[in-house]
Amino acid sequence: MGAFLIRRLTYGALVLFGVITLVFVLFNILPGDPARMILGQRADMSSVEAIRKELGLNDPVHIQYLHFLNDISPVSFHQSENQDARWFFNEEVYGDHLTIVDNGSLMIVIKEPYLRKSYQSRRNVSEILAEAFPMTLLLASVSMLFAMITGVFIGLVAAIVNKSFVNKLILIFSVLGMSLPSFFAAVLFAWIFAYVLSSYTGLSMFGSLYEVDDAGGGEVLMLKNLILPAFTLGIRPLAIIVELTRTTLMEVMSQDYIRTASAKGLKIGRVIGLHALRNALNPVITAVSGWFASLMAGAVFVEYVFDWKGIGVVIVDALEKYDLPVIMGSVLLIAVMLILINIVVDILYGFLDPRARIT
């Protein structure tokens, strides 16, 4: 298991390095000047050059890239004497750290990854993400919980009423759900339930978990704003869980020990609950763990459509303003979450099937 875990962590680190490199290169070859976005198109050249120098945008691209890697790395290299140098270690910027080497000119320190400051708001990117990430995590968790509970129930019904008209309707729903893009589903459901049927549902097209109270001026909890984004985001995993539960349960129900239990006079509900469903849920649980990582990344479009104040809104806003530190920090956070969840899933695979550890 030790070698298995080391391999997965190594693969994860390589994937993370590739994601960081790809995003950094893309935003440095695309047209656009962050300094112009900060000051406006009418700013004079001297002001633009001052901002570019402050942000390090005048350095060659490979130097900018190495400096960025040094900032986000837990182990980083710095200069300790020349305060005007780009690599100078500023304690106010990097915060708490542990110095490993300091010979007067070179410093090697262990620190928290520094995601830099937003070009637009001048706030630390880590603070921006710390505010937005819990909202995305809540949305993904509620969506996955809804998809799992509802999907297992519908899949159970489909397996019991196999070869009936209801089963065919469930199959059609599964196919439509799996093929429906999240961004299209978000617009469609917002229009139907929050516009056409708003007088019946009481739902709003836009809104986050907390809204400003017009009467008192404070923030109030609005759980109803979670319904549409969670439903929209959970449609695809719901459809997959329905089909997976239906297929695995029908396969388990055809096994000899299930027929033996039925022949002994046990009621169908007891046979399914005590024997069939327990074995049929193993692949469903595995699929849920993998889909949760996808929901964290796929929430971007849904959050933007419903104005849910999560990572998705942060990314879109940063793209519009060419705010590279926020974009890089957001992509890095999502990539880390995907990698960590996939590593956990691989470990679970290793425990459930030791043969998976050799791959």
C-alpha positions in Angstrom: 0.0 0.0 0.0 2.9 2.4 0.7 4.3 2.1 -2.9 0.8 2.3 -4.3 0.2 5.6 -2.4 3.5 7.0 -3.4 2.8 6.3 -7.1 -0.6 8.0 -6.9 0.8 11.0 -5.1 3.6 11.3 -7.8 1.0 11.1 -10.6 -1.0 13.7 -8.8 1.9 16.1 -8.5 2.8 15.6 -12.2 -0.8 16.4 -13.2 -0.9 19.5 -11.0 2.4 20.7 -12.5 1.0 20.1 -16.0 -2.2 22.1 -15.2 -0.3 25.0 -13.7 2.1 25.1 -16.7 -0.7 24.9 -19.3 -2.8 27.6 -17.7 0.2 29.9 -17.2 1.4 29.6 -20.8 -2.1 30.1 -22.2 -2.7 33.4 -20.3 0.8 34.6 -21.3 0.3 34.0 -25.0 -3.3 35.4 -25.2 -3.7 39.0 -26.1 -4.4 41.3 -23.2 -2.5 43.5 -20.7 -3.3 43.2 -17.0 -1.8 46.7 -16.4 -4.2 48.2 -18.9 -7.1 46.4 -17.3 -6.1 47.8 -13.9 -5.6 51.4 -15.1 -8.0 51.6 -18.0 -7.4 52.1 -21.7 -6.8 55.8 -21.3 -3.9 55.5 -18.9 -0.6 57.1 -19.8 2.4 54.8 -20.7 4.4 55.8 -17.7 1.7 54.6 -15.3 1.2 51.4 -17.3 5.0 50.7 -17.2 5.1 51.4 -13.4 2.3 48.8 -12.8 4.0 46.3 -15.1 7.2 46.7 -13.2 5.5 46.3 -9.9 3.7 43.1 -11.0 6.8 41.7 -12.6 5.2 41.7 -16.1 8.3 43.1 -17.7 10.3 40.0 -16.8 10.8 37.3 -19.4 8.0 34.7 -19.4 10.2 31.9 -18.1 11.3 34.1 -15.2 7.7 34.9 -14.4 6.9 31.3 -14.5 9.7 30.3 -12.2 8.8 33.0 -9.8 5.2 31.9 -9.7 6.3 28.3 -9.0 8.5 29.5 -6.2 5.6 31.4 -4.7 3.1 28.5 -4.7 5.7 25.9 -3.7 5.8 24.9 0.1 9.6 24.9 -0.2 10.9 28.1 -1.9 14.2 29.9 -2.6 14.8 33.6 -2.0 17.4 36.3 -1.6 17.8 37.7 1.9 19.9 40.9 1.3 18.8 42.9 -1.7 15.3 44.2 -0.9 14.8 45.5 -4.5 15.3 42.0 -6.0 12.3 40.1 -7.3 13.3 37.1 -5.3 13.7 38.9 -2.0 11.9 37.2 0.9 9.3 39.6 2.4 8.0 38.3 5.7 4.9 40.6 5.4 4.0 39.0 2.1 4.8 35.3 2.8 3.8 35.2 6.4 4.8 32.5 8.8 7.6 30.3 7.7 10.4 28.0 8.7 13.9 28.9 7.6 16.0 25.9 6.5 19.0 27.7 5.1 20.1 31.4 5.4 23.7 32.1 4.5 23.3 35.8 4.1 22.4 35.8 0.4 20.3 32.6 -0.2 17.3 31.6 1.9 15.5 28.3 1.7 12.2 28.3 3.6 9.1 26.2 4.2 5.9 28.2 4.0 2.3 28.2 3.0 1.7 28.4 -0.8 1.5 32.1 -1.7 -1.2 32.7 -4.4 -0.3 36.4 -4.7 -2.8 39.3 -4.7 -5.6 40.1 -7.1 -4.7 42.6 -9.7 -8.1 44.3 -9.3 -9.0 44.2 -5.6 -5.4 43.9 -4.3 -6.7 41.3 -1.8 -4.9 38.1 -1.2 -6.2 35.4 -3.6 -6.2 32.9 -0.7 -8.7 35.1 1.1 -10.9 35.4 -1.9 -10.9 31.6 -2.4 -11.5 31.0 1.3 -14.7 32.9 1.1 -15.9 31.3 -2.2 -14.8 27.7 -1.8 -17.2 26.8 1.1 -20.1 27.9 -1.1 -19.0 25.6 -4.0 -18.3 22.7 -1.5 -21.8 23.1 -0.1 -23.4 23.2 -3.5 -21.5 20.1 -4.7 -22.3 18.2 -1.5 -26.0 18.9 -1.6 -26.1 18.1 -5.3 -24.4 14.8 -4.7 -26.6 13.9 -1.7 -29.7 14.7 -3.8 -28.4 12.6 -6.7 -27.4 9.6 -4.6 -30.6 9.4 -2.5 -33.0 10.0 -5.4 -30.9 8.0 -7.9 -30.8 4.9 -5.8 -34.5 5.1 -5.1 -35.5 5.5 -8.8 -33.0 2.8 -9.9 -34.5 0.5 -7.3 -38.0 1.1 -8.7 -36.7 0.6 -12.3 -35.2 -2.7 -11.3 -38.3 -4.0 -9.6 -40.7 -2.9 -12.4 -38.4 -4.1 -15.2 -40.0 -4.5 -18.7 -42.8 -2.1 -17.8 -43.8 1.3 -19.1 -42.4 2.9 -16.0 -39.0 1.3 -16.6 -39.0 2.7 -20.1 -39.7 6.2 -18.8 -36.9 5.9 -16.3 -34.5 4.8 -19.1 -35.5 7.8 -21.2 -34.9 10.1 -18.2 -31.5 8.6 -17.6 -30.4 9.1 -21.2 -31.6 12.7 -21.3 -30.0 13.4 -17.9 -26.6 12.0 -19.0 -26.6 14.0 -22.3 -27.8 17.3 -20.9 -25.0 19.9 -20.5 -24.9 21.7 -17.2 -24.9 25.2 -18.6 -27.9 24.4 -20.8 -29.8 22.8 -17.9 -29.0 25.8 -15.7 -30.6 28.2 -18.2 -33.5 25.9 -18.9 -34.4 25.2 -15.3 -33.9 28.9 -14.3 -36.4 29.9 -17.0 -39.0 27.2 -16.2 -39.0 27.2 -12.4 -37.8 30.7 -11.5 -39.6 32.6 -14.3 -42.5 30.8 -15.9 -43.5 29.0 -12.7 -42.1 31.6 -10.2 -45.6 32.4 -8.7 -45.9 28.7 -7.8 -42.4 27.8 -6.8 -41.4 31.0 -5.1 -37.9 30.5 -6.5 -35.5 33.2 -7.8 -33.3 33.1 -10.9 -30.4 34.7 -9.0 -29.2 34.6 -5.4 -26.7 33.1 -3.1 -26.9 31.5 0.4 -27.0 34.8 2.1 -28.9 37.9 1.0 -29.1 41.5 2.3 -32.2 42.1 4.4 -33.9 45.3 3.0 -35.6 45.9 6.4 -32.8 45.3 8.8 -29.8 45.8 6.6 -28.1 42.6 7.7 -27.7 39.2 5.9 -30.3 36.6 6.0 -30.1 32.9 5.2 -31.9 32.0 2.0 -31.8 28.2 1.7 -34.4 28.2 -1.1 -31.7 29.8 -3.4 -29.8 26.4 -3.1 -32.6 24.4 -4.6 -32.3 25.2 -8.3 -28.4 25.2 -8.5 -28.3 21.9 -6.5 -31.0 20.3 -8.7 -29.3 21.5 -11.9 -25.9 20.3 -10.9 -27.2 17.0 -9.6 -29.1 16.0 -12.8 -26.2 14.2 -14.6 -24.9 12.2 -11.6 -28.5 11.4 -10.7 -29.1 9.9 -14.2 -25.9 7.9 -14.0 -26.7 6.6 -10.5 -30.2 5.6 -11.6 -28.9 3.5 -14.5 -26.0 2.1 -12.5 -28.3 1.1 -9.6 -30.8 -0.4 -12.0 -28.2 -2.5 -13.9 -26.3 -3.8 -10.9 -29.5 -4.5 -8.9 -30.9 -6.5 -11.8 -27.7 -8.5 -12.1 -27.6 -9.2 -8.3 -31.3 -10.2 -8.3 -30.4 -12.9 -10.9 -27.9 -14.6 -8.6 -28.6 -18.0 -7.1 -28.5 -16.9 -3.4 -31.2 -14.3 -4.2 -33.5 -16.9 -5.8 -32.8 -19.2 -2.8 -33.8 -16.4 -0.3 -37.0 -15.8 -2.3 -37.7 -19.6 -2.4 -37.5 -19.7 1.4 -40.5 -17.4 1.6 -38.8 -14.1 2.3 -40.8 -11.1 1.2 -39.4 -9.2 -1.9 -38.7 -6.1 0.2 -36.7 -8.0 2.7 -34.7 -9.8 0.0 -33.8 -6.6 -1.7 -33.1 -4.6 1.5 -31.0 -7.3 3.3 -29.3 -9.0 0.4 -29.5 -7.5 -3.1 -29.3 -3.8 -2.4 -26.3 -4.0 -0.1 -24.2 -5.7 -2.8 -25.6 -3.6 -5.6 -24.5 -0.3 -3.9 -20.8 -1.0 -4.0 -20.2 0.3 -7.6 -22.7 3.1 -6.9 -20.6 4.3 -3.9 -17.5 4.2 -6.0 -19.1 6.2 -8.8 -20.3 8.8 -6.3 -16.8 9.4 -5.0 -15.5 10.0 -8.5 -18.5 12.1 -9.5 -18.1 14.4 -6.5 -14.7 15.6 -7.9 -16.4 16.3 -11.3 -19.1 18.3 -9.6 -16.5 20.6 -7.9 -15.2 21.5 -11.3 -18.5 21.5 -13.2 -20.1 23.9 -10.7 -18.5 26.9 -12.6 -21.3 27.3 -15.2 -24.1 26.6 -12.8 -22.8 29.1 -10.2 -22.5 31.8 -12.8 -26.0 31.3 -14.2 -27.6 31.4 -10.8 -25.2 34.0 -9.4 -24.2 31.6 -6.6 -21.2 33.2 -4.9 -18.8 30.3 -5.3 -15.6 29.6 -7.2 -17.5 29.7 -10.5 -18.5 33.4 -10.1 -14.9 34.2 -9.0 -13.4 32.6 -12.1 -15.8 34.2 -14.6 -15.2 37.6 -12.9 -11.5 37.2 -13.0 -11.6 36.1 -16.7 -13.5 39.3 -17.6 -10.9 41.4 -15.8 -7.9 39.4 -16.9 -7.0 38.9 -13.2 -4.4 36.2 -13.6 -3.5 35.5 -9.9 -7.2 34.8 -9.1 -7.6 32.6 -12.2 -4.4 30.7 -11.4 -5.4 30.3 -7.7 -8.9 29.1 -8.6 -7.6 26.6 -11.2 -5.0 25.4 -8.7 -7.6 24.9 -6.0 -9.9 22.9 -8.3 -7.0 20.8 -9.6 -5.9 20.0 -6.1 -9.4 19.0 -5.1 -9.7 16.8 -8.2 -6.4 15.1 -7.6 -7.0 14.5 -3.8 -10.4 13.0 -4.4 -9.1 10.8 -7.2 -6.3 9.6 -4.9 -8.8 8.8 -2.2 -10.9 6.9 -4.8 -7.8 5.0 -5.9 -7.0 4.1 -2.3 -10.6 2.8 -1.9 -10.2 0.8 -5.0 -7.0 -0.7 -3.6 -8.8 -1.8 -0.4 -11.8 -3.2 -2.2 -9.7 -4.9 -4.9 -6.0 -5.5 -4.2 -5.4 -6.2 -7.9 -5.9 -2.4 -8.5 -2.8 -1.6 -6.5 -0.5 -3.0 -9.2 -1.8 -0.6 -11.8 
